[in-house]
Amino acid sequence: MSFKELDAALGLPKGGAFRAFKRLEPGLREGTDYRVLVPGRDDDALESLRRGGRIYASTVNLVLLSPAAAARVRAALQG
């Protein structure tokens, strides 16, 4: 799940899910809880997600959350 998708699901402005993720990040593991897509290495995936409207137009490096990590971010945002 992208931050844009999570923001939309929770009715948050851009950046809400990202800020919650940054608070939780020390307890999360890259490759298990989230994946980072970067230009030059993941261009096809980034473009596909952009075309599908799943990420913000200004996104450069993309973090995709696993279902479990997305649930943790959601829970942190919902208090």
C-alpha positions in Angstrom: 0.0 0.0 0.0 1.3 3.5 -0.8 1.1 6.5 1.4 -1.3 8.1 -1.0 -3.6 5.1 -0.7 -3.4 5.2 3.1 -3.9 8.9 3.3 -7.0 8.6 1.1 -8.4 5.7 3.0 -8.1 7.6 6.3 -9.2 11.0 4.8 -5.8 12.6 5.6 -4.0 15.3 3.7 -0.8 14.4 1.9 2.0 13.5 4.3 -0.1 12.1 7.1 0.7 8.5 6.6 4.4 9.3 5.8 4.9 11.1 9.0 3.3 8.2 11.0 5.6 5.8 9.1 8.7 7.8 10.0 7.8 7.5 13.7 7.3 3.8 13.4 10.2 3.1 11.0 12.8 2.2 13.7 10.6 -0.9 14.5 10.0 -1.9 10.9 12.3 -3.9 8.6 12.9 -3.0 5.0 12.2 -6.0 2.7 9.7 -7.4 5.2 7.5 -4.5 6.3 8.2 -2.1 3.5 9.9 -1.9 0.1 11.6 1.2 -1.4 11.3 1.7 -5.1 13.9 4.1 -6.6 14.3 5.7 -10.1 16.7 4.0 -12.3 16.2 0.6 -10.7 12.4 0.4 -10.5 11.2 2.7 -13.3 8.6 0.3 -14.7 7.0 -0.2 -11.4 7.0 3.5 -10.5 5.5 4.4 -13.8 2.8 1.7 -13.5 1.8 2.9 -10.0 1.8 6.5 -11.2 -0.4 5.7 -14.2 -2.7 3.9 -11.9 -3.1 6.9 -9.7 -1.7 5.0 -6.7 1.1 7.4 -5.9 1.5 11.1 -5.6 2.6 12.8 -8.9 5.6 14.3 -7.1 6.8 11.0 -5.7 10.5 10.2 -6.5 11.5 7.4 -4.1 8.5 5.3 -3.2 7.8 3.3 -0.1 5.3 0.5 -0.4 4.0 -0.9 2.9 3.2 -4.5 3.6 -0.4 -5.2 4.8 0.9 -5.6 8.4 2.9 -2.4 8.2 0.0 -0.5 6.7 -2.2 -1.8 9.6 0.4 -0.5 12.1 0.5 2.9 10.4 -3.3 3.0 10.3 -3.5 2.1 14.0 -1.0 4.8 15.0 -3.0 7.4 13.0 -6.3 6.3 14.5 -5.0 6.5 18.0 
